[in-house]
């Protein structure tokens, strides 16, 4: 496969890569793409309540003087027993004071 021009829609991006397997499925591709994320230090904010599978937004809190999460940042959510984890990417941000970025 060759990509000769970028997508016309600015909301669409393309990623081509080789897994050296003819039997990979979507889950294998997702795992390969997401493997670039390496957990770092603990976030400066805390989550509120339980986070449910499939939900599209999260609520958290932090000290007002600390830097807020930036759009595009990736965070790893982990259960308290550390058996289940999921990466999330910040796509929008709204502070409790009504400011939206």
N, C-alpha and C positions, 0 to 999 in steps of 0.2 A: 504494500500500500504506500502511496505517496500523497502528501498534502500539498497542493499547488497554490492555494490561496486561503487566507483566513476567512472565518465565518462572517457573513454580512451583518448578522445580528450581534451587537456589542455585548449582549447577555449570554452568548454562547462561546465556549472555549473548547479546544480540542487537545487531547493528549494521546499520543501514540507511543507504545512501548512494546517490547518483546519479552515474553515470559519463558521462551524456549520450550513451550508445551503446546500441543494441539488440542488438549482436552481441558484447558482452564475454563472456569465458569466465572460469572460476574463476581461472586464472593472472592475468588482468587485475585481478580483484577483489583477489586476494592482494597483488599488487604495489602497488595503491592503498592498501590497509590498512597494509601494512608501510612505506610511504614516509614515515611520520611519524618513523621512527627516524633520527637523524643521528649519525654517528660522532663520538666525542669523544676524550678523551685515552686513552692506553694503560692497560689494566687493571694492577692491582698484583700480579696473579698470572700464572703461566706455565702453559701446557698441558703435559701429559705425553703424549708419543707422538703418533701420527697420529689424526685424528678421521675416522671413516668415515661415509659417507652413510647416513642412517637410524638411527644409534645414538642411544640415549635418555639417555645420561649422559656426562659428561666428567670427567676427573681433572686437577687442577692443583695447584700448590704456590705458597707465598709465605712471606714472613717472618712469624713468629708475632705480632709487635707491630703489623702492619698490619691495617687494617679488612678483614674478610672480605666477600665478595660478599653482597648482600642479596637475599632472595627478591623476585622481580618485576623486578630489574634486567635490562637487555638488553645483550648484548655482540655484537660483530661478529667472527666468526672469518674470517681471511684466510690464503690460502696464501702461502708465502714469496715466490712470484713475483707476488703480488697479482692474479692472473687470476681467482680464484674466491673468493667470500665468501658468508657465510651469517650471519644474525642468530639468536641463541639467547636464550631468556629463562630465568632461574634460577627453578625451581619448588620446589626442595628443596636443602638444603645439609647436608653431613656433614663435619665436620672429621676430621683424621687421629687425633684423640684420642677419637673415639667420640661427640662431642657432635653432636646433630642439631637443625636448626632447620627 
